[in-house]
């Protein structure tokens, strides 16, 4: 039985998503909670592995339960068997605790062909940046990065939109052996919210390591006047890392949504994505 889990977390006190020995991670925390419910170890597959300090409001994962584990889930008293998958989220919240920094918001029986990672067609991130116009809000210190000065949001937005499309983003990624840095950036925009905080929405078919934080760092440099609007595309086309802008802090970054195709296309999408991974894609 494959179960889809919709997950949110405050990444401040996690060492990222991926399980690591002796370190507190999101994957390790949820897997431990699941093991208490199903009676044995499980392994999650996630749509997007986030780094230390990065948050999520729309993370997606799946878990495969064997017959014995699924029987433990269905055996819960007072829960109809056809609602057992949906009820699992509530049980996990109980194990994780009332004020946990990670929550499984929903759980459901995954449709045929669904793979949280390989079936995804896009991921969307949000980045929050407070300059002197917005001011410092201590209540937002865990999910907002602060910078000095007043940034030019119009210039930042123009720079962001110049990066949209299919490109090699090697200049905006940390290199990983045998992993491609070619991505389709579907949308990238900056705006100020009602409090004056600068908010970026970044959407792509997939992201390579540190790509979003590098993209927002480049546009922040434009907003500060240290780079021109045209420079971000010029730097991209050099295909090499640069010190002309800073990669911004993880605290401002949140994985907000993962997109999937129609249920009838899930298996086909997963097969296509796996084939690219076999050719060295990431």
N, C-alpha and C positions, 0 to 999 in steps of 0.2 A: 504494500500500500504506500503510495507516494502522497505526502502531505505538503501543501504549500503553506508557508508561514510569512505573514507580513509583519515587519519588525521596525521598531523605532529605538534609538538609543542616544544618550548623551555620551559622546566619546571621550570626554575629558579625562576620565580615570581608567580608560582601557588602553592597552598597548596595541590597538588596531583590531581588525576583525579576526584575522587568522590565528588559530590555536598555536601557542608557543609554550614550551615547557617552563614551568615555574612563573609564568607571567599571566596577568589577568587580561583576557581577551573576550570579545563579544561571542565569538564562536564557542570558545571553551565554556563560557558561562551558560549559554543556552543549551549546549549539548549535555552539560552536567544536570541541568534541570530536567531535560527530556529523559535522561537515563533514570532518574528517580521515579518518573512516571511509568516508563515502559519496562523497567527492570533490567536493562542491559545497555551497553554503549551504542551510540548512534553517531552518524556523521552528517553534518549539514553541507549542502552545496549552495553557494550564495551568488546573487546576481553581480555584485560588485564588491570586491575586497577593499575596505577602507583602511587608511593608515591610522597610526596613533593620533588621538585627539580629534579625528574627524567624526562628525555626527551623522545620523540618518533619521529621516522621518518617513521614508518610503522604501526601505530595504526589503528585498524579497529573497527567500531561501526555500529549499525543499529538503525533506528528509524521507528516506525510504525505510519503512518498518517491516520487519519480517512477520510471519504469522503469529508467533508468540507475543511479539511486542504489540501488534495490532489488537490481539485478544485482550491484552492488559488495558488498552485504551477503551475498547468497547465494553469492558466489564464494569465500568464506573456506574455505581448505583444512581438511579434517578435520571440517567441520560439515555434517551432513545438511541438505538444503535445507528440509525440513519443520521443522527446529529453528533455522533462521537467525534468526528474530525473537527467540526466547528467548535465543540466544547473544549477541545484540547488547549486552545489559546487561554481560556479562563483558568484552567488547571496550571498552566505554565506561569501565569501571573501570580497565582497563589504561591507557587514554589519560589519564584524570583523575589517576591516581597512587595508590599504595598507601595513603597517609595523607591523601587529599584531604578537604576539608571539605564535599564534595558527592559523593553516590554514587547511581547508578541501580541500585536493588536488584533490579529485575525488568523484563523487557520481554516483550511478547507481541503477536501479531497482534490488532488491535482487532476486536471483533465488529461486525457490520453496524449502522450507525446510531450508533455510539459517538462522543461528543464529550466530551473531558475536562472542558470548562467547562460546556457547555449541557446535557449529559445528567445532571449531578450533581443529586441531590435534597437533599443536606445536606452540611455540612462540620462537623467537630468540632475544637475547639481545646482545648489544655490550658495552664493558667497556673500557674506555681510561684512561691510567695511564702514567704520565710523570715523569721519574726519572732524575738523573743528566746527563745521556746519551742524552736524548731528550732535556733537558733544559726547561725553563718556557716560554710559548708562551702566552702573554696576550690576543691575539685574540681567544684563545681556552679555556680561563679560565672558561667559563660557562659549557663546556662539557668534561673537562679533569681534573682529580684529580692529584695533584702533590705530590711527595714524595721525601725525601732526599736519597742520595746514588745512586749507580748503581745496578739494579736488574738483577738477572740471569734468562733470559727469557727461556732458555732451561730447567732449573729445574722447573720453573713455568709451562711450557707446559707439562712436564712429570707428575707433580702432578695433573694437571687438567685432563689429560687423565685417570689417575687412578680412578677418580670418576665417569666415564661414566658407565651407566647402570641403571637397576631398583634397587633402594635402598630406605631405610628410611632415609630421610635427616633431621631428627629432630635436629641434631647438627648444622645445617645450616639454620634453620628457626626460626622465632619468633612464639611461640605456639599460636594457636587460638582454643578455645573450640570446641570440636566435629569436628575438621578438621584434616584430615590425612596429614602426612608429607611424604608419600610414593610417589616418583616421578620417571619417567624415564628420566634420563639425556642423551640426544641423542648425543650431541657433546659439547666439551669444549676444546678450544685450545687458546694458546697465541702466538703472533708474534709481531715483531716490524714493524711499517709502514715505509714509505720512509723518514720520519722525525725523526725516532728513537723512536716514541711514542709506548708504549706497548699497544696492542689492544687484548682484549679477545672477543671471540665469544662463546656464551653460548646458547644452544638450548635444550629445554625439552618439554615434552607433556604439562606441566603446571609448574608453580612455586609457592611455598608458600611464605609467607610474609618475605621479606628481604633476600630471598635465594640467589639471584645473588650477592648481595653486600657482603654477608658472604663468598660465594665461591671465589670471587676475593680477598677478604681480606686474606683468608687462603693461596692462592697461592702467594700473595704479600709477606706474611711472609716467605714462602719458598724462594722466590727470594732474600729476605734480609738476608737469612741464619738463621733466628730465628726458623724455622721449617725445618725438613727433608722432602724429597719428599714423603716418606712412611707415614708420620705423618697425612696427610690430610685424608687418608682413615681410619686410626686408630681412629682419632677423630670422623669421620662420624659414625663409628660402635659403638661408645659409646652411641649414641642416646641421648645426652644431650648437651646443650649449654656450651661453654667454653670461657675462657678469654685468651686463648693462641694465639689468633689473633684478629685483629680489623675488624669490619664491615666497609668497606670503604664508603666514602661519596657518596651521591646521584648524585652529579653533573657529575660524570663520566659515568653514566649509561643511555643508550638509548635503547628503544624498537624498534628494526629495522625491524621486519617482523613477520607476523602471517600466518601460513599455514593452508589451508583448503583442504578437499578431493575433488574428482570429484563431479560435481553438482548432479549426481545421488545418491550420498552417504551422502549428507548434512543432510537430515532429520534423517537418521539412526544414524549418528555420534552424532547429538544433543540429540537424545533419549538415546543413551548409556551413554553420559556424564551426563545428568540429573539423570539417575538412580544411578550413582556413587555418585553424590552430595546428593541424598536422603539418602544414606547409611553413610553420614558423610564425604565424600570426599570434597576436596577444589580445 
